[in-house]
């Protein structure tokens, strides 16, 4: 099952391997902003789709990808998990 189907067809915040909400990555290291965007684009995900999975707006994801902002600790683990799922998809 592709990640988009799991995340959006069911209407749940779920990705391959389990719910984003329950898969916190403690001490997760974020890729560089340029790499974050490359991962998302290569997977065919929109800013809004990634934002929905993480629990933020697409605009927040855009700011993270341009290096203008960094994810809060509250969203960091979810964001790293989503990026990892997109990368390994």
N, C-alpha and C positions, 0 to 999 in steps of 0.2 A: 504494500500500500504506500503510495507516495505521501510525503509529509503534508502537501496541500490538502489532499483528500482527508487525511486524519484530522487536520487542524480545522478545516473550514466546512467540509461536507457534514460533519457531525455537529457543528456549532459549539464544540467544546475546545478549550485551550489544551489541546493534546498534540503531541508530536510522537514520532517513532520512538519507541522505548519507554513511554510513560508520560504522565502529565508534567508539563513544564512547572506547574505550581508545586509539585512534590519532588522535583529533581534539582534541588539547589546544589550548585557547585561551589563549595566553600573555598575561598582563596583563589578563585578562578582568575586566570590571566587573560585579559582581552587581547585579541589581535590588534594591530595598528588600525587606525581609522580607515585607511585605504584598503587594507585587507578585509575589514568588516564589510565594506561596500562590495568588494569583488566577490566575496562568498555569497552575499545575498543576490547579486545580479546573476551570477553563474547558476544559482538554483532557480532563478525565475520568480523570485518572491518580490512583492512590492514593499515599500516602506510601511504602508498601512497593515499589510499582513503580518510582518514581523512585529510591528507595534502591538497588534492585537494579541499575539502570542505572549509578548512580554508584559503587557498590561499598561502600555503607554501609547501616545499618539505616533503616527507616522512622522510627524515633524520632529518629535524627540529622537527618533531613530536617525533621521537625516542629520540632526545636530551631532549625534554621536559619530556618524560616519564621516563628517567633515572635520571632526576634532574640535568643534566649537564648545562642546559640552562632554561630560563623561557620565555614564550611568551611575545612579545612586547605588549604594550597597543593597538597597531593597530590590533593585531590578538587575543588578550586575549578574548574579548567578543564572537567572532566567535567560538573560540575553546571551551569555556564553553558551548555555545549553542549546538555545535556538540556533546560534551560529554553528555549533558543532553538528547538530542534526542536519542543517542545510549543507554543510561541507561534506558530510559522510553520506547524506541522503540516499 
